Amino acid sequence: MKILITGATGFVGRHLVEKLLQEGHTILTYSRNKASALKKLPKEVQVFEWSNVSEDLPPKEAMENIEAVINLMGENLSEGRWSKSQKEKIFNSRVLGTKNLVKGLEENLKGNLKVFISASAIGHYVVNRKEQLTEESPKGDGFLPDLCEQWENSTQSLSKSDRTLTLRIGVVLGKGGGILKKLSPIFNLGLGGPIGSGSHMMSWIHIEDLACIFAESLKNNHFEGVINGVSPFPVSNKEFSKSLGQALKRPVIFPVPPLALKLAFGEMSTIMLDGQSIISQKLENLNFKFKFPKINEALLKEAES
């Protein structure tokens, strides 16, 4: 299959590209910096420069004869404090960028895509609830839920696709990126620990399972609508910290004061402080088989790799 991917140089994108190439797919991508992308991606990937995603339509040359689109574009949510300018970057890269991608496809695509898959986040849902959440659970309030809603709505005008899918992704675990890139050095020093009491819940997924969901979504017509990209077993922050310490063979002693995170990161600290216990009822109904359903298996895999 000939697949166009946005955000291919990111943490999730790089793993997905590797998997799809192994499966024999042809991959094209857009990048704001073509020279940098060529250094990060395998030589088989064809790169087209799209420098201003929030204002310009993407180059139409990349759309010729494509059969699927996977949209992963977006400024890193945890890159820094959510200042007004940072929020604008996040919004522009996700919402306006996706709108321009869709507009470009509508204007330039000959025929229909087999599938259009767009990433979103579990930040869409309400937080700090006792009950377990599924794809049917309500939207939350605040910057992140509003961002996710507008991001997802950006694809609504797409008519040139036989099937569309929105994948709401949880905390992604994998080496070389995401939360483990930030936490592993701290835990390796023996300074890691739960945040506060550690009772708030984390909904997570291993990078290999996430890549498998994307890959399966390309060929399985039952993967459509909204699907939560999370493990079937969410854990408390305390359990996550204990498992990471065990995987790295380091003690877990020092709790992190929530106030310190609020002072250091401002509003962005809500990503680390708010809890969500989320599962995917859709993936369960589709009989999707996880390689790493339990947190101990997922973290041990990364510690050993």
C-alpha positions as CSV (number, residue, x, y, z in Angstrom):
1,M,0.0,0.0,0.0
2,K,1.2,3.5,-0.8
3,I,0.9,5.5,2.5
4,L,1.3,9.2,3.2
5,I,2.4,9.9,6.8
6,T,2.6,13.3,8.6
7,G,4.8,13.5,11.7
8,A,7.0,10.6,10.6
9,T,10.1,11.9,12.3
10,G,8.5,11.9,15.8
11,F,8.8,9.2,18.4
12,V,5.6,7.3,17.3
13,G,6.2,8.1,13.6
14,R,9.7,6.6,13.4
15,H,8.6,3.3,15.0
16,L,5.6,3.2,12.7
17,V,7.6,3.9,9.6
18,E,10.0,1.1,10.4
19,K,7.1,-1.4,10.9
20,L,5.3,-0.4,7.8
21,L,8.5,-0.7,5.7
22,Q,9.0,-4.2,7.1
23,E,5.5,-5.1,5.9
24,G,6.3,-4.0,2.4
25,H,4.4,-0.7,2.2
26,T,5.6,2.4,0.3
27,I,6.0,5.4,2.6
28,L,5.9,9.1,1.7
29,T,6.0,11.9,4.3
30,Y,5.8,15.6,4.8
31,S,8.3,17.5,6.9
32,R,8.9,21.1,7.8
33,N,12.6,20.4,7.4
34,K,13.3,18.0,4.5
35,A,17.1,17.9,5.1
36,S,16.6,17.0,8.8
37,A,13.9,14.4,8.0
38,L,16.2,12.7,5.4
39,K,18.8,12.1,8.2
40,K,16.2,10.7,10.6
41,L,14.3,8.4,8.3
42,P,15.2,5.3,6.3
43,K,16.4,6.0,2.8
44,E,13.3,4.2,1.4
45,V,11.0,7.0,2.6
46,Q,10.3,9.8,0.1
47,V,10.2,13.2,1.9
48,F,8.3,16.3,0.7
49,E,8.9,19.7,2.4
50,W,5.9,21.4,3.9
51,S,7.4,24.2,5.9
52,N,4.3,26.2,7.0
53,V,1.6,23.7,7.9
54,S,-0.7,26.2,9.5
55,E,-1.0,28.6,6.5
56,D,-0.1,26.6,3.3
57,L,-1.6,23.6,1.7
58,P,0.7,20.6,1.4
59,P,2.6,19.8,-1.8
60,K,0.2,17.9,-4.1
61,E,3.0,15.8,-5.6
62,A,3.0,13.6,-2.5
63,M,-0.6,12.7,-3.0
64,E,-0.3,11.0,-6.4
65,N,-1.8,7.4,-6.2
66,I,-1.7,7.3,-2.4
67,E,-4.1,4.8,-0.8
68,A,-3.9,5.8,2.9
69,V,-3.0,8.7,5.1
70,I,-1.8,8.5,8.7
71,N,-1.8,11.9,10.3
72,L,0.6,12.2,13.3
73,M,1.5,15.9,13.0
74,G,1.7,18.2,16.0
75,E,4.0,20.1,18.4
76,N,5.0,18.0,21.4
77,L,2.5,18.7,24.2
78,S,5.1,18.2,26.9
79,E,7.9,20.3,25.3
80,G,7.5,23.2,27.7
81,R,5.2,25.4,29.8
82,W,1.9,26.1,28.1
83,S,2.5,29.8,27.6
84,K,0.2,31.7,25.2
85,S,2.7,31.3,22.4
86,Q,3.3,27.6,23.1
87,K,-0.5,27.0,23.1
88,E,-0.7,28.7,19.7
89,K,2.1,26.5,18.3
90,I,0.3,23.4,19.6
91,F,-3.0,24.5,18.2
92,N,-1.6,25.6,14.8
93,S,0.4,22.4,14.3
94,R,-2.5,20.1,15.1
95,V,-5.7,21.9,14.2
96,L,-4.8,24.2,11.4
97,G,-2.2,21.8,10.0
98,T,-4.8,19.0,9.8
99,K,-7.4,21.3,8.2
100,N,-4.9,22.2,5.5
101,L,-4.0,18.6,5.0
102,V,-7.6,17.7,4.5
103,K,-8.2,20.7,2.2
104,G,-5.2,19.6,0.2
105,L,-6.5,16.1,-0.2
106,E,-10.0,17.3,-1.2
107,E,-8.6,19.6,-3.9
108,N,-5.8,17.3,-5.3
109,L,-6.6,13.7,-4.6
110,K,-7.8,11.7,-7.6
111,G,-10.3,9.1,-6.4
112,N,-10.7,8.1,-2.8
113,L,-8.3,6.9,0.0
114,K,-9.0,3.5,1.4
115,V,-8.5,4.9,4.9
116,F,-7.6,8.1,6.7
117,I,-6.2,7.6,10.2
118,S,-5.7,10.6,12.5
119,A,-4.1,10.7,15.9
120,S,-5.7,12.3,18.9
121,A,-5.2,11.9,22.6
122,I,-7.0,10.5,25.7
123,G,-6.7,14.1,26.9
124,H,-10.1,14.4,25.3
125,Y,-11.8,12.7,28.3
126,V,-12.7,13.9,31.7
127,V,-10.1,13.4,34.4
128,N,-9.9,12.2,38.0
129,R,-13.0,10.1,37.9
130,K,-13.3,6.8,39.8
131,E,-15.0,4.9,37.0
132,Q,-13.3,3.4,34.0
133,L,-13.6,5.3,30.8
134,T,-14.2,4.0,27.3
135,E,-14.7,5.5,23.8
136,E,-18.3,6.5,24.9
137,S,-17.2,8.6,27.9
138,P,-17.6,12.3,28.0
139,K,-15.2,15.1,27.0
140,G,-13.4,17.0,29.7
141,D,-13.0,20.7,30.3
142,G,-9.9,22.8,29.7
143,F,-7.2,23.4,27.1
144,L,-6.3,19.8,26.3
145,P,-9.9,18.4,25.9
146,D,-10.8,21.5,23.8
147,L,-7.7,21.0,21.7
148,C,-8.5,17.3,21.1
149,E,-12.0,18.1,20.1
150,Q,-11.0,20.8,17.6
151,W,-8.2,18.5,16.3
152,E,-10.6,15.7,15.7
153,N,-13.2,18.1,14.1
154,S,-10.5,19.2,11.6
155,T,-11.0,16.0,9.7
156,Q,-14.8,16.2,9.4
157,S,-14.8,17.9,6.0
158,L,-12.9,15.0,4.4
159,S,-15.1,13.3,1.9
160,K,-12.4,11.5,-0.2
161,S,-11.9,8.5,2.1
162,D,-13.8,5.2,2.2
163,R,-13.1,4.9,5.9
164,T,-11.8,7.3,8.7
165,L,-10.4,6.5,12.1
166,T,-9.4,8.7,15.1
167,L,-7.0,7.0,17.4
168,R,-7.0,8.6,20.9
169,I,-3.5,7.7,22.2
170,G,-2.5,7.2,25.9
171,V,0.9,7.6,27.5
172,V,3.3,5.9,25.0
173,L,6.1,3.7,26.5
174,G,9.2,3.0,24.4
175,K,12.9,3.6,24.4
176,G,14.3,6.8,22.9
177,G,11.2,9.0,23.4
178,G,8.1,9.8,25.3
179,I,7.9,9.6,29.0
180,L,10.6,7.0,29.4
181,K,13.2,9.3,27.8
182,K,12.4,11.9,30.5
183,L,12.1,9.5,33.5
184,S,14.7,6.8,32.9
185,P,17.8,9.1,33.7
186,I,16.1,10.1,37.0
187,F,15.2,6.6,38.0
188,N,18.7,5.3,37.0
189,L,20.1,7.8,39.5
190,G,17.9,6.2,42.2
191,L,15.9,9.5,42.5
192,G,12.6,8.3,40.9
193,G,9.4,7.9,42.7
194,P,5.6,8.3,42.5
195,I,4.0,11.8,42.2
196,G,2.5,12.6,45.6
197,S,0.5,9.6,46.9
198,G,0.8,8.0,43.4
199,S,-2.9,7.1,43.5
200,H,-3.9,8.8,40.2
201,M,-4.3,6.4,37.3
202,M,-2.2,6.2,34.1
203,S,-3.6,4.9,30.8
204,W,-0.6,3.8,28.7
205,I,0.4,1.7,25.7
206,H,3.7,0.2,24.5
207,I,5.1,1.7,21.3
208,E,5.0,-1.7,19.5
209,D,1.4,-2.3,20.3
210,L,0.5,1.2,19.1
211,A,2.4,0.6,15.8
212,C,0.4,-2.7,15.5
213,I,-2.9,-0.9,15.9
214,F,-2.0,1.6,13.1
215,A,-0.8,-1.3,10.9
216,E,-4.0,-3.3,11.5
217,S,-6.2,-0.3,10.9
218,L,-4.8,0.0,7.4
219,K,-6.2,-3.4,6.4
220,N,-9.1,-4.1,8.7
221,N,-12.3,-2.3,7.6
222,H,-13.8,-2.8,11.1
223,F,-11.3,-0.3,12.5
224,E,-13.2,3.0,12.1
225,G,-14.6,5.9,14.1
226,V,-13.0,6.6,17.5
227,I,-10.7,4.0,19.1
228,N,-8.7,4.4,22.3
229,G,-5.0,3.5,21.8
230,V,-4.4,2.2,25.4
231,S,-3.5,-1.0,27.1
232,P,-6.3,-3.0,28.7
233,F,-4.7,-2.6,32.1
234,P,-4.3,1.1,33.3
235,V,-2.2,1.4,36.5
236,S,-1.7,3.8,39.3
237,N,1.2,6.2,39.2
238,K,2.6,4.4,42.2
239,E,2.4,1.0,40.4
240,F,4.0,2.5,37.3
241,S,6.9,3.9,39.4
242,K,7.4,0.7,41.2
243,S,7.5,-1.3,37.9
244,L,9.9,1.1,36.3
245,G,12.2,0.9,39.3
246,Q,12.1,-2.9,39.2
247,A,12.8,-2.9,35.4
248,L,15.8,-0.7,35.9
249,K,16.9,-2.4,39.1
250,R,16.8,0.8,41.0
251,P,15.1,1.7,44.3
252,V,12.0,3.8,44.3
253,I,12.2,6.0,47.4
254,F,11.6,9.7,46.7
255,P,8.0,10.9,46.1
256,V,7.7,13.9,43.8
257,P,5.7,16.8,45.5
258,P,2.8,17.8,43.2
259,L,3.5,21.5,44.1
260,A,7.0,21.2,42.6
261,L,5.6,20.1,39.3
262,K,3.0,22.9,39.3
263,L,5.7,25.5,40.0
264,A,8.0,24.0,37.3
265,F,5.6,23.4,34.5
266,G,2.5,25.5,35.3
267,E,-0.7,24.4,33.5
268,M,1.2,21.7,31.6
269,S,1.7,19.8,34.8
270,T,-1.9,18.6,34.5
271,I,-0.6,16.0,32.1
272,M,1.4,14.4,35.0
273,L,-1.0,15.2,37.9
274,D,-4.5,14.3,36.5
275,G,-5.6,10.7,36.5
276,Q,-7.6,8.7,33.9
277,S,-8.4,5.0,33.9
278,I,-9.2,4.4,30.3
279,I,-9.6,1.2,28.3
280,S,-10.6,0.5,24.7
281,Q,-13.9,-1.2,24.4
282,K,-13.5,-1.1,20.6
283,L,-10.2,-3.0,20.6
284,E,-11.6,-5.6,22.9
285,N,-14.6,-6.0,20.6
286,L,-12.3,-6.3,17.6
287,N,-10.2,-9.0,19.5
288,F,-7.0,-7.1,19.1
289,K,-4.1,-9.0,20.8
290,F,-1.6,-6.9,22.7
291,K,2.0,-7.9,22.9
292,F,2.5,-6.0,26.1
293,P,-0.8,-5.7,28.0
294,K,0.7,-5.5,31.5
295,I,3.0,-2.7,32.7
296,N,5.7,-5.0,34.1
297,E,6.1,-6.7,30.7
298,A,6.2,-3.4,28.8
299,L,8.8,-1.7,31.0
300,L,11.0,-4.8,31.3
301,K,11.1,-5.1,27.5
302,E,12.4,-1.5,27.3
303,A,14.9,-2.0,30.1
304,E,16.4,-5.1,28.4
305,S,16.4,-3.6,24.8
